[in-house]
């Protein structure tokens, strides 16, 4: 399913940067001040991303003090990225598949922006239904008693659900779109 909306039209063009040498306490304060859920970690070059989830899951939940830990020690460096001319539906599928909420936007290897789940939903709220499906599936997987067996998948061309999805040119396609 194509929306006709490019990543470049939805992305945050000036993401917030942070030094790898500051504490996670300072990092958290900057996130709160800027009302963002992730920061681009930058020294001389872009090193990666750090998100509020990274801080909660890798530091606070493990009993570490964020005031004593450095950003560089918790920066996500294996980044999933997207190009600015990609459709936002493709970006949403990547986010869904990788279970992430932030996609660095690269053009010729250079960071030109950051696309967030919030950016996509602001510009194309009807994609919210796909997101709800993700959370319903994750919730069912976490609760084995209420686990629902779903054989339907979503067609990447039209967005419909079908039990007869096939892979065509590396895309999940329903019989109607083949």
VENQUI-V870285 format. One record per helix or strand of 3 or more residues. SS is the DSSP state (a for helix, b for strand). FROM is the first residue (numbers start at 1). TO is the last residue. If there is no record, write none. Layout:
<<SS,FROM,TO> <SS,FROM,TO>>
This chain:
<<a,7,10> <a,24,34> <b,38,42> <b,46,51> <a,52,58> <a,60,62> <a,71,73> <a,88,98> <b,102,107> <b,110,116> <a,117,123> <a,125,142> <a,144,146> <b,166,168> <b,171,173> <a,175,177>>
